Amino acid sequence: MEILSGLGSLFPLMRPCGAELEGWLAAHATPEPNAETIAAGVSKLTAEERLGVVDAFASGYPDDWRELVIDAGRPEAEEQAVAGALGAALREARTPDQLALELLDDDGDAEEELALAIDGTNLCAAFESDPAMPRRLGALLLSDTLGPLARLHLALAAAA
């Protein structure tokens, strides 16, 4: 099921991470991970880490997870969700964008520069982990000075 394989791309908190795995992910990062690389990464995860990947989605969306399990079967659903999340972790940028770093300097408005340097595709992780984030981002997007630039940056990132 394509939905299960894509969950890790849509829900960043599902993506496996950790001190030991981060080095491996950085060494194997690619925009198009192949099945062998994904399988090698999955084999590095403990049973507890695999359960954590699944639980990151299932605990927040139990009804949706139940439907996916009914359609695919529990073992298959869990395997596909974990493999998809690992694939998303391999596609995730692990180093800052050089252009974004050039925006940061000591002369400008630190909040504005940081907002422009943030990768818009990682914002949903903030929404998932901080319930106040929609209110904070809403205020940022409504500001007269930063709003138009932030909205443009987010639109460009979403279109990429």
C-alpha positions as CSV (number, residue, x, y, z in Angstrom):
1,M,0.0,0.0,0.0
2,E,1.4,3.3,-1.1
3,I,-0.2,5.1,1.9
4,L,1.8,3.1,4.4
5,S,5.0,3.7,2.5
6,G,4.4,7.4,2.4
7,L,3.5,8.0,6.1
8,G,7.1,8.7,7.0
9,S,7.3,11.5,4.5
10,L,4.1,13.1,5.8
11,F,4.7,12.6,9.5
12,P,8.4,13.5,10.4
13,L,8.1,12.2,13.9
14,M,7.8,8.7,12.5
15,R,11.3,9.0,11.0
16,P,13.8,6.9,12.9
17,C,16.7,8.7,14.4
18,G,19.2,8.5,17.2
19,A,22.9,8.9,17.8
20,E,24.0,5.7,16.2
21,L,21.6,5.8,13.3
22,E,22.2,9.4,12.5
23,G,25.7,8.6,11.2
24,W,24.5,5.8,9.0
25,L,21.6,7.9,7.7
26,A,24.0,10.8,6.8
27,A,26.4,8.4,5.1
28,H,23.6,6.8,3.0
29,A,21.4,9.9,2.4
30,T,20.0,10.1,-1.1
31,P,17.0,11.6,-2.8
32,E,16.1,8.2,-4.1
33,P,16.9,5.4,-1.7
34,N,16.8,1.9,-3.1
35,A,15.2,-1.1,-1.5
36,E,18.5,-2.6,-0.4
37,T,19.6,0.6,1.4
38,I,16.2,0.8,3.1
39,A,16.3,-2.8,4.1
40,A,19.9,-2.3,5.5
41,G,18.6,0.6,7.5
42,V,15.6,-1.2,8.9
43,S,17.8,-4.0,10.0
44,K,19.7,-1.6,12.2
45,L,16.5,-0.8,14.1
46,T,15.6,-2.7,17.3
47,A,12.1,-4.1,17.7
48,E,11.5,-1.3,20.2
49,E,12.6,1.4,17.7
50,R,10.4,-0.2,15.0
51,L,7.4,-0.1,17.4
52,G,8.2,3.6,18.1
53,V,8.0,4.4,14.4
54,V,4.6,2.8,14.1
55,D,3.4,4.3,17.4
56,A,4.3,7.8,16.3
57,F,1.5,7.6,13.8
58,A,-0.8,5.0,15.4
59,S,-1.1,6.9,18.8
60,G,-2.0,10.1,17.1
61,Y,-4.4,8.6,14.5
62,P,-5.7,5.4,16.0
63,D,-8.7,5.1,13.7
64,D,-6.7,5.7,10.6
65,W,-4.1,3.2,11.7
66,R,-6.8,0.6,12.4
67,E,-8.1,1.0,8.9
68,L,-4.7,0.6,7.4
69,V,-4.1,-2.6,9.5
70,I,-7.5,-4.0,8.4
71,D,-6.6,-3.4,4.7
72,A,-3.0,-4.6,4.8
73,G,-2.7,-6.9,7.8
74,R,-0.8,-5.9,11.0
75,P,2.7,-7.4,10.1
76,E,2.6,-6.0,6.5
77,A,1.3,-2.6,7.7
78,E,4.0,-2.3,10.3
79,E,6.8,-3.4,7.9
80,Q,5.7,-1.0,5.2
81,A,5.3,1.9,7.6
82,V,8.8,1.4,9.1
83,A,10.4,1.0,5.6
84,G,8.6,4.1,4.4
85,A,9.7,6.1,7.4
86,L,13.3,5.0,7.0
87,G,13.2,5.9,3.3
88,A,11.9,9.4,4.3
89,A,14.8,9.7,6.8
90,L,17.3,8.9,4.1
91,R,15.7,11.6,1.8
92,E,15.8,14.2,4.6
93,A,18.4,16.9,4.4
94,R,21.0,16.4,7.1
95,T,23.0,19.5,6.4
96,P,21.8,23.1,6.3
97,D,21.2,24.7,3.0
98,Q,24.1,26.9,2.1
99,L,21.8,29.7,0.9
100,A,19.8,29.6,4.1
101,L,23.1,29.9,6.1
102,E,24.0,33.0,4.1
103,L,20.8,34.6,5.3
104,L,22.0,34.5,8.9
105,D,24.2,37.3,10.0
106,D,24.7,39.6,13.0
107,D,23.2,42.7,11.4
108,G,19.6,41.7,10.7
109,D,16.5,40.7,12.7
110,A,17.4,37.3,14.1
111,E,13.8,36.0,14.1
112,E,13.2,37.1,10.5
113,E,16.4,35.5,9.3
114,L,15.8,32.3,11.1
115,A,12.2,32.1,9.7
116,L,13.5,32.5,6.2
117,A,16.3,29.9,6.8
118,I,14.0,27.2,8.1
119,D,13.2,24.4,5.6
120,G,9.4,24.6,5.2
121,T,9.2,20.9,4.7
122,N,10.2,20.3,8.3
123,L,7.5,22.5,9.8
124,C,5.0,19.7,10.2
125,A,7.3,18.1,12.8
126,A,7.0,21.3,14.8
127,F,3.2,21.1,14.5
128,E,3.2,17.5,15.7
129,S,5.5,18.1,18.7
130,D,4.2,21.5,19.9
131,P,0.5,22.2,20.2
132,A,1.1,25.9,20.4
133,M,3.0,26.0,17.1
134,P,0.0,26.8,14.9
135,R,-0.7,29.9,17.0
136,R,3.0,31.0,16.9
137,L,3.3,30.4,13.2
138,G,0.0,32.1,12.6
139,A,1.2,35.3,14.3
140,L,4.4,35.1,12.3
141,L,2.5,34.8,9.0
142,L,0.2,37.7,9.9
143,S,3.1,40.1,10.7
144,D,3.4,42.9,8.2
145,T,7.1,42.7,7.7
146,L,7.7,39.0,7.7
147,G,4.4,37.6,6.6
148,P,4.7,38.0,2.9
149,L,8.3,36.6,2.8
150,A,7.5,33.7,5.1
151,R,4.4,32.8,3.1
152,L,6.4,32.9,-0.1
153,H,9.2,30.7,1.4
154,L,6.6,28.2,2.7
155,A,4.8,28.1,-0.7
156,L,8.1,27.5,-2.6
157,A,9.1,24.8,-0.2
158,A,5.7,23.1,-0.5
159,A,5.9,23.2,-4.3
160,A,9.4,21.7,-4.4
